[in-house]
Amino acid sequence: MLTWCDIGVNIFSSQFDTDRQAVIKRAANAGVRQLILIGSDIAESQLNISFCQQNTGCYTTAGVHPHQAANVKSGWLDDLTLMLTKPNVIAVGECGLDFNRDFSPRPVQQQVFAEQLQLAVCTNKPVYLHERDAFDTQLAMLKEQPKITGVAHCFTGDSVQLKAWLDLGLYIGITGWLCDERRGDVLRHALQYIPLDRLLLETDAPYLLPRNLTPKPASRCNEPAFLVHIANTVATLRQLELSDIARITVANSKELFKLNNSLLAVEA
């Protein structure tokens, strides 16, 4: 069985409340032996850290999503700085800008994002980046921090945006958006231009269930076990063997996030 790393799992989504451990077991049994959990605020980041302490093969980001930027409390940056010293905390984020929904005022988003970028540089951690309808502003802010490394999480952009992220040295996270025949054409085109040494795979579970997955789960929830379906689509479009995609993306995950060799346990 091939071994995979899913770099994007929202394990504390309410959609997983009834079967969180079962989701982990199904992932491991599908060969998805390393998971990166996504922290969207201080509280969720702390939950993720505790979960990683109890589940080998799990790692987490820690940070504040732009939707949550207006909700940060006094001392949040100190709390985040401390979290980044914990074992298995491998990146700052999910952070960035979202000018589509504007759940937080844009100036607040930019301030919270800027502070996290500076923290990433100071702690030598990669950033786990969110961007929606804020490309120009986010690109300008990233260019102000030339030592930044990280991943464009859930990339759905075109080849022009792709080139800009690649020029910054970022890795590119590909999700099941690639499997959507209604919305995925632009991404499928851009996929051809992603250098293999910058390619990462993620489900963004429980979101973005691949549209062409059959049979679909009764819950309609995406989960890490379905990462292999996304990988198959990538392999087909890039005309590569599935084993090559596994080897390359796992190596890239380890390189960017400095993962150790611990794996989720597979049950007999």
Stockholm file with secondary structure:
# STOCKHOLM 1.0

chainA/1-268         MLTWCDIGVNIFSSQFDTDRQAVIKRAANAGVRQLILIGSDIAESQLNISFCQQNTGCYTTAGVHPHQAANVKSGWLDDLTLMLTKPNVIAVGECGLDFNRDFSPRPVQQQVFAEQLQLAVCTNKPVYLHERDAFDTQLAMLKEQPKITGVAHCFTGDSVQLKAWLDLGLYIGITGWLCDERRGDVLRHALQYIPLDRLLLETDAPYLLPRNLTPKPASRCNEPAFLVHIANTVATLRQLELSDIARITVANSKELFKLNNSLLAVEA
#=GR chainA/1-268 SS CCCEEEEEECTTSGGGTTTHHHHHHHHHHTTEEEEEECCCSHHHHHHHHHHHHHSTTEEEEECCCGGGGGGCCTTHHHHHHHHTTSTTEEEEEEEEEETTTCSSCHHHHHHHHHHHHHHHHHHTCCEEEEEESCHHHHHHHHHTCTTCCEEETTCCCCHHHHHHHHHTTCEEEECGGGGCTTTCHHHHHHHTTSCGGGEEECCCBTSCCCTTCSSCCTTCCCCGGGHHHHHHHHHHHHTCCHHHHHHHHHHHHHHHHCCCSCCCCCCC
#=GC SS_cons         CCCEEEEEECTTSGGGTTTHHHHHHHHHHTTEEEEEECCCSHHHHHHHHHHHHHSTTEEEEECCCGGGGGGCCTTHHHHHHHHTTSTTEEEEEEEEEETTTCSSCHHHHHHHHHHHHHHHHHHTCCEEEEEESCHHHHHHHHHTCTTCCEEETTCCCCHHHHHHHHHTTCEEEECGGGGCTTTCHHHHHHHTTSCGGGEEECCCBTSCCCTTCSSCCTTCCCCGGGHHHHHHHHHHHHTCCHHHHHHHHHHHHHHHHCCCSCCCCCCC
//
